[in-house]
Amino acid sequence: MDNLIQNYKTVNEAEVKNWFHAGKTSDFPEDGGGCVKYGMKQIAVFNFSRRSKWYACQNLCPHKLEMVLSRGMIGDAKGTPKVACPLHKKTFSLEDGSNLNGDEFKIAVYPVKIEEENVYIGFSD
């Protein structure tokens, strides 16, 4: 399972080599998430319409290694957009992937851009 976690690495916009077309904006619920597959990775995509912002992160919750983050609740923790794992309520920043519960576990996050109602996620590979 360690290999599964190692497949995910945070990408910042300067590192993007490939913008992956994840779907149309209408494919994702407002203030909710959906899941797309990129190679062997499952990526959670969030349309955080209350903030007028889009986010993407690994779908794998590192706590119990379940592919569930796209079904998590999104919200705000002192100004930081977050997702809560639907199984164990561990919360992660959608900006930098840090664990907001103070645990070691982090998640990989990816840049998102919207062009003409299309959702693109940036990857470095």
N, C-alpha and C positions, 0 to 999 in steps of 0.2 A: 504494500500500500504506500510505502514511502515514495516509490517511483511515481505513483499517481499524483501525490502532492508536488513533487519536483517538476511535473509537466507545466505547472502554473507559475508564471513569473510576472510581476507587475511591469507594465510598459508605460512610459510617459510619452507624451506626444512627440518629443524630439527623437525617440527611438523607433518610431513607426516606419516600417518598410512596406507594409501591406494593409490597405483599408479593406476589410472584409464586409461585403454587403450582407447585413443580418436580416433585412426585410424592410417592409414599409412601416411608417410610423403607426398606421392603423392596425398593424399586426400585434401591437403591444398595448395592454390596458393602461389607462391613465392611473397614476398613483399605484402602480403595480408592476409586476415583472413577468418575463417570459424567458424561455431558454432556447438557445441556438447551439448548434454544434460547429466547431471549427477544428478540422482535423480530428484528433482524439480528445479534444477538450470540449467540455460543456461550459457554456458561458451564459450567465444570468444577465439579462438586459432590463433596465428599469426606466420607465417613463415617469419621472418624478414631477408630474405636472404642477403640483403645488409650489415647486421651486422653479418651474420652467427650465428644467435641466434633465439630461439623460446620463445614466451611469451604466457601466458594465463591470462585472467581476466574475471570478470563477464561480461555478454553480456548486462546487464541492465544499461542504462545510468541513473545515479541518478538525473540528472537535470529535465527531464520530464517523467521519468519512462517508457522509451521505450526500447525494446529489439533490439538494433541496433548497438552496438559497434563492432561486428564482421564485419560489413560493413563499418567501419570507415577507414579513411586514416591514415596510419602509417608514422612516420617520426622521426625527431630528433629536440629536443629543447635544444640547448647549451650542447650537448653531452648526453642528456637523451632521451632514446627511448620513443615515445609517440604514442597515438591513439587519433584521433579527432572524436567526435561524428558526424555522417553524417547529423544529423538534425540541430544541433545548434552550432556546431564547438567548443564545450567545449573540452579541451584537458587534457589528463590524462597520468601520467607516467606509463609505462608498467613495471617499476622496483618496485615501492612502492605504486602505486595507487593514489598518490597525484594529486590534481587538479592543473594544470600548469597555469590556468587563475587566481589563487588567490581566487577562491570561496571555500566554505566549503566542497562541495561535493567531496567524494573520491570514488574510486572503489577498490574492492577486487582483489588481484592478487594471482596467484598460480604458484608453480614451475613446470617446464616442463623438461622432459628428453627424449632423443631419443636413442632407442636401436634397432639395426638391422632394420632400416627404419620404426619403430613403434614409435608413439607419445604417451607419458604418461603424465598425469597431476596429481600432488600430492594434496591429500585432507587429512584433519585431522579427518574426520568422516567415 
